[in-house]
Amino acid sequence: MKRDLKRFYRQHGIRLFALPLVVVLLLAVLADQYLGSYLEHREEAADLQAQRERQREILRLDAKVRRSNEALAASHASAAARMYIQPDAGAAQAALQSDLGSLLRSLYMENVEFFEPLATPKGAASRIEVSARFTAVPQQLPRLQSALASAPRLAQVQLLELRVVPDPVRASQQLAVVARFAAVQAASLPEAQEQAGAATSSARSAKP
C-alpha cells in the first residue's frame, strides 16, 4: 500500500492530493457567500417585520383615538357652543358680567353689585371670573343654580358666602350673598365646532 502511494506520488505529484483541499476551499467560499447573503436577508426580513408591527400598533392606536374623539364629539360640541367667544378675555369678562347682571335681576335679586374685577387672563382659551354682591331670600338660590344650568352660555358658581342680615323693607331677614362666577372664554370656536357648523350650513344650503 505504501509502495503504491509512493509510486502514485512520483507519477502525479501533489496535484491530485491537493484537489480535495481545493474542492473543500471552493465549497467553503460558496458557503460563505450564500450564508452571508442569507444572514443579510434574514436581518432585513426581521427589520421589516419589526417595522410592520410598529405600523400595526400605530394604526391600532389611531383607531382608538378616533373612536374616543367620536365618543366625545357630541359633548365637546355642546360645551364649545356655550363658551364666551370673544377676541380677548377682557371683552369676555364684560359679557359675562352683563349676562349675570341681567340674570340676577330677572330672579329679583336686589342690591346687585360687581366688585374687584379679577386680572384678565391671557391665552387663546381662558377661565374668566366675575365676583358679585347681592341680597336674596333662601328660596332664590336654587332658582339661581337652575337658571345658570339652562343659560345659553355656561357659567358656574365657584364661591358662595352667605350672611344673614336684617331686611328693613319687609321687617324681616334676608341673605347677603357674595358669589364668584366662572366661565370659559375662547378667541374663536374650536376646530371641531367650526367643522360641525360648516357641515350644518352646507347641508342647509343643499336643501331645495
C-alpha positions in Angstrom: 0.0 0.0 0.0 2.8 2.4 0.9 4.6 1.5 -2.2 1.5 2.2 -4.3 1.2 5.6 -2.7 4.8 6.4 -3.3 4.6 5.4 -6.9 1.4 7.4 -7.4 3.1 10.4 -5.8 6.1 10.1 -8.1 3.8 9.9 -11.1 1.3 12.7 -10.3 3.0 14.8 -7.7 1.0 16.8 -5.2 -1.7 18.0 -7.6 -4.1 15.2 -7.0 -3.6 15.2 -3.3 -4.4 19.0 -3.3 -7.5 18.5 -5.4 -9.8 17.6 -2.4 -8.4 20.5 -0.5 -9.3 22.8 -3.4 -12.8 21.4 -3.5 -13.2 21.9 0.2 -12.0 25.5 -0.1 -14.3 26.2 -3.0 -17.2 24.8 -1.1 -16.3 27.0 1.9 -16.2 30.1 -0.3 -19.5 29.3 -1.8 -21.0 28.6 1.6 -19.7 31.8 2.9 -21.2 33.8 0.1 -24.6 32.1 0.3 -24.6 32.1 4.1 -23.7 35.8 4.2 -26.4 36.7 1.8 -28.9 34.6 3.7 -28.0 36.2 7.0 -28.2 39.7 5.4 -31.7 38.9 4.0 -32.8 37.4 7.3 -31.8 40.6 9.2 -33.6 42.7 6.6 -36.7 40.5 7.0 -36.5 40.9 10.8 -36.3 44.7 10.4 -39.3 44.7 8.0 -41.3 42.5 10.4 -40.5 44.9 13.3 -41.5 47.9 11.2 -44.7 46.2 10.2 -45.5 45.5 13.9 -44.8 49.2 14.8 -47.1 50.3 11.9 -49.8 48.0 13.1 -49.5 49.4 16.7 -49.7 52.9 15.3 -52.8 52.1 13.3 -54.4 50.4 16.3 -53.7 53.5 18.5 -55.0 55.8 15.7 -58.3 53.8 15.6 -58.6 54.0 19.4 -58.0 57.8 19.3 -60.6 58.2 16.5 -63.2 56.2 18.5 -62.5 58.4 21.6 -62.9 61.6 19.6 -66.2 60.4 18.1 -67.5 59.5 21.6 -66.5 62.9 22.9 -67.6 64.9 19.9 -71.2 65.5 21.0 -70.4 66.7 24.5 -67.4 68.7 23.2 -69.6 70.5 20.6 -72.3 71.2 23.3 -69.7 72.7 25.7 -68.0 74.7 22.9 -71.3 76.3 21.9 -71.7 77.7 25.4 -68.3 79.3 25.7 -67.8 83.1 25.6 -66.4 83.6 22.1 -64.6 86.9 22.3 -61.3 88.2 20.8 -59.9 88.8 24.3 -60.6 87.8 27.9 -61.4 91.3 28.9 -64.3 91.5 26.5 -65.5 88.0 27.6 -65.5 89.1 31.3 -67.6 92.2 30.4 -70.0 89.9 28.5 -70.2 87.5 31.5 -70.8 90.4 33.9 -73.6 91.7 31.7 -75.2 88.3 31.4 -75.0 87.8 35.2 -76.4 91.2 35.9 -79.5 90.5 33.7 -79.9 87.0 35.2 -79.7 88.1 38.8 -82.2 91.0 38.3 -84.6 88.7 36.4 -84.6 86.5 39.5 -85.4 89.5 41.7 -82.1 89.6 43.4 -81.6 93.0 45.0 -78.6 95.4 45.5 -76.6 93.7 42.7 -73.1 95.0 42.7 -70.0 93.7 40.9 -66.6 94.3 42.5 -62.9 93.7 42.4 -62.6 92.6 38.8 -60.0 89.8 38.6 -56.9 90.1 36.5 -57.6 89.5 32.8 -56.2 86.1 31.8 -54.1 85.5 28.7 -54.3 82.9 26.0 -56.5 81.6 23.2 -58.8 79.8 25.7 -59.0 81.0 29.3 -61.1 80.7 32.5 -62.8 84.0 33.3 -64.2 85.0 36.7 -66.5 87.7 38.0 -67.5 88.5 41.6 -70.8 90.0 42.8 -72.7 91.0 45.9 -76.4 90.9 46.2 -79.2 90.3 48.6 -81.8 87.5 48.3 -84.0 85.2 50.2 -83.1 81.5 50.6 -85.7 80.3 48.1 -84.0 82.3 45.3 -80.7 80.4 45.5 -81.9 77.1 44.0 -83.6 79.2 41.2 -80.2 80.8 40.5 -78.5 77.5 40.2 -81.2 76.2 37.8 -81.1 79.4 35.7 -77.3 79.1 35.4 -77.5 75.5 34.2 -80.0 76.4 31.5 -78.4 79.7 30.4 -77.3 80.0 26.7 -73.7 80.4 27.9 -72.2 78.3 30.6 -71.3 79.9 34.0 -70.9 78.2 37.3 -70.7 79.3 40.9 -67.2 78.9 42.2 -67.5 80.6 45.6 -70.6 81.4 47.7 -70.6 83.2 51.0 -73.9 83.8 52.9 -74.6 86.1 55.8 -78.0 86.7 57.4 -78.8 90.5 57.6 -81.9 92.5 58.5 -84.4 93.3 55.8 -85.8 96.7 56.9 -88.2 96.9 53.9 -90.0 93.7 54.8 -89.3 93.9 58.6 -87.7 90.5 58.3 -84.3 89.0 57.5 -82.5 88.2 54.2 -79.2 86.8 52.9 -76.3 89.0 52.0 -74.6 86.9 49.3 -71.1 87.1 47.9 -70.6 84.9 44.9 -67.8 84.3 42.4 -68.9 83.1 38.9 -66.6 81.4 36.4 -66.9 80.7 32.7 -64.7 79.8 29.7 -63.6 82.2 27.0 -62.1 81.3 23.6 -60.9 83.7 20.9 -62.7 81.5 18.3 -64.7 78.4 18.1 -62.7 75.2 18.5 -61.9 73.5 15.1 -64.4 70.6 15.7 -67.2 73.1 16.3 -66.3 75.1 13.3 -66.4 72.0 11.1 -69.7 71.0 12.6 -71.1 74.4 11.8 -69.7 74.4 8.3 -71.3 71.0 7.7 -74.7 72.2 9.0 -74.5 75.2 6.8 -73.6 73.1 3.7 -76.5 70.7 4.5 -79.0 73.6 4.8 -77.8 75.3 1.6 -78.0 72.0 -0.3 -81.8 71.7 0.5 -84.1 72.9 -2.3 
